[in-house]
C-alpha cells in the first residue's frame, strides 16, 4: 500500500515539475485566470478534478495496478 502511495506521489510531482519547467509563463496565466474565477467555480473545478482522479485510480486498480 505504501509503495502505491509513494508511486502516486512521485507521478504527481513529475507532472507538476514538468509544467513548471516547460511552461512557467503558462502557470502564471493559469493562476491569474483562477484568481479571476469566483470561489464557487474554483470549488466546482476542484470537485471535478477530484472525481476524475478517483475514476482514474479506480480504473487502474480494476485493471490490476
VEXDRENDO-999049 format. One record per residue: residue in one letter; x, y, z of N, C-alpha, C in turn. Coordinates in Angstrom, 2 decimals. Example, Ala and Ser with C-alpha at 12.3 -4.5 7.8 and 13.67 -1.06 7.14 Angstrom:
rest a&nxx 13.19&nyy -5.69&nzz 7.80&caxx 12.30&cayy -4.50&cazz 7.80&cxx 13.20&cyy -3.30&czz 7.80
rest s&nxx 12.85&nyy -2.25&nzz 7.08&caxx 13.67&cayy -1.06&cazz 7.14&cxx 12.90&cyy 0.03&czz 7.87
//
This chain:
rest x&nxx 0.82&nyy -1.20&nzz 0.00&caxx 0.00&cayy 0.00&cazz 0.00&cxx 0.86&cyy 1.25&czz 0.00
rest x&nxx 1.88&nyy 1.30&nzz 0.85&caxx 2.74&cayy 2.48&cazz 0.92&cxx 3.50&cyy 2.66&czz -0.40
rest x&nxx 3.83&nyy 1.55&nzz -1.06&caxx 4.52&cayy 1.64&cazz -2.34&cxx 3.66&cyy 2.32&czz -3.38
rest x&nxx 2.37&nyy 2.00&nzz -3.39&caxx 1.44&cayy 2.62&cazz -4.33&cxx 1.28&cyy 4.11&czz -4.05
rest x&nxx 1.20&nyy 4.46&nzz -2.78&caxx 1.07&cayy 5.87&cazz -2.42&cxx 2.33&cyy 6.65&czz -2.82
rest x&nxx 3.50&nyy 6.07&nzz -2.59&caxx 4.74&cayy 6.74&cazz -3.00&cxx 4.83&cyy 6.87&czz -4.51
rest x&nxx 4.41&nyy 5.85&nzz -5.23&caxx 4.40&cayy 5.91&cazz -6.69&cxx 3.47&cyy 7.02&czz -7.17
rest x&nxx 2.28&nyy 7.09&nzz -6.59&caxx 1.32&cayy 8.12&cazz -6.99&cxx 1.87&cyy 9.51&czz -6.70
rest x&nxx 2.45&nyy 9.70&nzz -5.52&caxx 3.01&cayy 11.00&cazz -5.17&cxx 4.16&cyy 11.36&czz -6.11
rest x&nxx 4.99&nyy 10.41&nzz -6.42&caxx 6.09&cayy 10.65&cazz -7.36&cxx 5.59&cyy 11.06&czz -8.73
rest x&nxx 4.56&nyy 10.40&nzz -9.22&caxx 4.00&cayy 10.76&cazz -10.53&cxx 3.40&cyy 12.16&czz -10.52
rest x&nxx 2.73&nyy 12.52&nzz -9.44&caxx 2.18&cayy 13.87&cazz -9.34&cxx 3.30&cyy 14.91&czz -9.36
rest x&nxx 4.36&nyy 14.65&nzz -8.62&caxx 5.49&cayy 15.59&cazz -8.60&cxx 6.17&cyy 15.70&czz -9.96
rest x&nxx 6.25&nyy 14.60&nzz -10.69&caxx 6.82&cayy 14.65&cazz -12.04&cxx 5.97&cyy 15.53&czz -12.95
rest x&nxx 4.68&nyy 15.33&nzz -12.94&caxx 3.79&cayy 16.12&cazz -13.80&cxx 3.84&cyy 17.59&czz -13.41
rest x&nxx 3.78&nyy 17.87&nzz -12.11&caxx 3.84&cayy 19.27&cazz -11.65&cxx 5.18&cyy 19.89&czz -12.03
rest x&nxx 6.25&nyy 19.16&nzz -11.84&caxx 7.57&cayy 19.68&cazz -12.19&cxx 7.72&cyy 19.96&czz -13.67
rest x&nxx 7.15&nyy 19.09&nzz -14.51&caxx 7.21&cayy 19.31&cazz -15.95&cxx 6.49&cyy 20.60&czz -16.34
rest x&nxx 5.35&nyy 20.85&nzz -15.74&caxx 4.60&cayy 22.06&cazz -16.07&cxx 5.43&cyy 23.29&czz -15.72
rest x&nxx 6.02&nyy 23.33&nzz -14.54&caxx 6.82&cayy 24.49&cazz -14.13&cxx 8.10&cyy 24.59&czz -14.95
rest x&nxx 8.70&nyy 23.47&nzz -15.32&caxx 9.95&cayy 23.50&cazz -16.07&cxx 9.75&cyy 23.88&czz -17.54
rest x&nxx 8.66&nyy 23.40&nzz -18.14&caxx 8.46&cayy 23.61&cazz -19.57&cxx 7.64&cyy 24.85&czz -19.91
rest x&nxx 6.76&nyy 25.28&nzz -19.02&caxx 5.87&cayy 26.40&cazz -19.35&cxx 5.58&cyy 27.26&czz -18.12
rest x&nxx 6.59&nyy 27.91&nzz -17.56&caxx 6.34&cayy 28.72&cazz -16.37&cxx 5.39&cyy 29.89&czz -16.62
rest x&nxx 5.42&nyy 30.46&nzz -17.82&caxx 4.51&cayy 31.57&cazz -18.12&cxx 3.06&cyy 31.09&czz -18.19
rest x&nxx 2.86&nyy 29.85&nzz -18.61&caxx 1.51&cayy 29.29&cazz -18.62&cxx 0.98&cyy 29.16&czz -17.20
rest x&nxx 1.84&nyy 28.79&nzz -16.27&caxx 1.44&cayy 28.69&cazz -14.87&cxx 0.99&cyy 30.06&czz -14.36
rest x&nxx 1.73&nyy 31.11&nzz -14.71&caxx 1.35&cayy 32.46&cazz -14.30&cxx -0.03&cyy 32.82&czz -14.84
rest x&nxx -0.28&nyy 32.53&nzz -16.12&caxx -1.59&cayy 32.84&cazz -16.72&cxx -2.70&cyy 32.02&czz -16.08
rest x&nxx -2.41&nyy 30.76&nzz -15.77&caxx -3.42&cayy 29.92&cazz -15.12&cxx -3.77&cyy 30.45&czz -13.74
rest x&nxx -2.75&nyy 30.90&nzz -12.99&caxx -3.01&cayy 31.45&cazz -11.66&cxx -3.83&cyy 32.73&czz -11.73
rest x&nxx -3.56&nyy 33.56&nzz -12.72&caxx -4.35&cayy 34.77&cazz -12.90&cxx -5.80&cyy 34.42&czz -13.26
rest x&nxx -5.98&nyy 33.43&nzz -14.13&caxx -7.32&cayy 33.01&cazz -14.51&cxx -8.07&cyy 32.44&czz -13.31
rest x&nxx -7.38&nyy 31.66&nzz -12.48&caxx -8.02&cayy 31.11&cazz -11.29&cxx -8.40&cyy 32.21&czz -10.31
rest x&nxx -7.55&nyy 33.21&nzz -10.17&caxx -7.84&cayy 34.31&cazz -9.25&cxx -9.06&cyy 35.10&czz -9.71
rest x&nxx -9.30&nyy 35.12&nzz -11.02&caxx -10.43&cayy 35.87&cazz -11.55&cxx -11.75&cyy 35.09&czz -11.43
rest x&nxx -11.66&nyy 33.79&nzz -11.17&caxx -12.87&cayy 32.96&cazz -11.07&cxx -13.51&cyy 33.13&czz -9.70
rest x&nxx -14.83&nyy 33.08&nzz -9.65&caxx -15.49&cayy 33.11&cazz -8.34&cxx -15.19&cyy 31.82&czz -7.56
rest x&nxx -15.24&nyy 31.89&nzz -6.24&caxx -14.92&cayy 30.71&cazz -5.42&cxx -15.77&cyy 29.49&czz -5.77
rest x&nxx -17.03&nyy 29.69&nzz -6.12&caxx -17.89&cayy 28.55&cazz -6.44&cxx -17.37&cyy 27.82&czz -7.68
rest x&nxx -16.89&nyy 28.57&nzz -8.67&caxx -16.37&cayy 27.94&cazz -9.88&cxx -15.08&cyy 27.19&czz -9.58
rest x&nxx -14.22&nyy 27.77&nzz -8.74&caxx -12.99&cayy 27.07&cazz -8.35&cxx -13.32&cyy 25.79&czz -7.59
rest x&nxx -14.33&nyy 25.86&nzz -6.74&caxx -14.74&cayy 24.67&cazz -5.99&cxx -15.24&cyy 23.59&czz -6.95
rest x&nxx -16.01&nyy 23.99&nzz -7.96&caxx -16.52&cayy 23.03&cazz -8.94&cxx -15.37&cyy 22.39&czz -9.72
rest x&nxx -14.41&nyy 23.20&nzz -10.13&caxx -13.25&cayy 22.67&cazz -10.85&cxx -12.49&cyy 21.68&czz -9.96
rest x&nxx -12.33&nyy 22.02&nzz -8.69&caxx -11.66&cayy 21.12&cazz -7.76&cxx -12.40&cyy 19.81&czz -7.58
rest x&nxx -13.71&nyy 19.89&nzz -7.46&caxx -14.51&cayy 18.67&cazz -7.30&cxx -14.45&cyy 17.81&czz -8.55
rest x&nxx -14.48&nyy 18.43&nzz -9.73&caxx -14.38&cayy 17.66&cazz -10.97&cxx -13.01&cyy 16.99&czz -11.08
rest x&nxx -11.95&nyy 17.68&nzz -10.66&caxx -10.62&cayy 17.08&cazz -10.67&cxx -10.56&cyy 15.92&czz -9.68
rest x&nxx -11.18&nyy 16.09&nzz -8.52&caxx -11.21&cayy 15.03&cazz -7.52&cxx -11.93&cyy 13.80&czz -8.06
rest x&nxx -13.09&nyy 13.99&nzz -8.66&caxx -13.84&cayy 12.86&cazz -9.22&cxx -13.06&cyy 12.21&czz -10.35
rest x&nxx -12.44&nyy 13.03&nzz -11.21&caxx -11.63&cayy 12.47&cazz -12.29&cxx -10.47&cyy 11.64&czz -11.75
rest x&nxx -9.82&nyy 12.12&nzz -10.72&caxx -8.74&cayy 11.37&cazz -10.10&cxx -9.21&cyy 10.06&czz -9.49
rest x&nxx -10.36&nyy 10.11&nzz -8.82&caxx -10.91&cayy 8.88&cazz -8.24&cxx -11.24&cyy 7.86&czz -9.32
rest x&nxx -11.79&nyy 8.32&nzz -10.43&caxx -12.12&cayy 7.41&cazz -11.54&cxx -10.84&cyy 6.78&czz -12.10
rest x&nxx -9.79&nyy 7.59&nzz -12.25&caxx -8.53&cayy 7.05&cazz -12.76&cxx -7.92&cyy 6.04&czz -11.80
rest x&nxx -7.96&nyy 6.32&nzz -10.51&caxx -7.43&cayy 5.37&cazz -9.52&cxx -8.25&cyy 4.10&czz -9.52
rest x&nxx -9.56&nyy 4.23&nzz -9.57&caxx -10.43&cayy 3.05&cazz -9.61&cxx -10.14&cyy 2.22&czz -10.86
rest x&nxx -10.00&nyy 2.89&nzz -12.03&caxx -9.72&cayy 2.17&cazz -13.27&cxx -8.37&cyy 1.46&czz -13.19
rest x&nxx -7.36&nyy 2.12&nzz -12.64&caxx -6.04&cayy 1.50&cazz -12.53&cxx -6.10&cyy 0.27&czz -11.62
rest x&nxx -6.81&nyy 0.40&nzz -10.49&caxx -6.94&cayy -0.75&cazz -9.57&cxx -7.73&cyy -1.88&czz -10.22
rest x&nxx -8.75&nyy -1.53&nzz -10.97&caxx -9.56&cayy -2.55&cazz -11.64&cxx -8.74&cyy -3.30&czz -12.70
rest x&nxx -7.84&nyy -2.58&nzz -13.36&caxx -7.02&cayy -3.19&cazz -14.41&cxx -5.82&cyy -3.94&czz -13.83
rest x&nxx -5.63&nyy -3.87&nzz -12.52&caxx -4.59&cayy -4.68&cazz -11.90&cxx -3.37&cyy -3.93&czz -11.42
rest x&nxx -3.44&nyy -2.63&nzz -11.34&caxx -2.26&cayy -1.87&cazz -10.86&cxx -2.07&cyy -2.06&czz -9.38
//
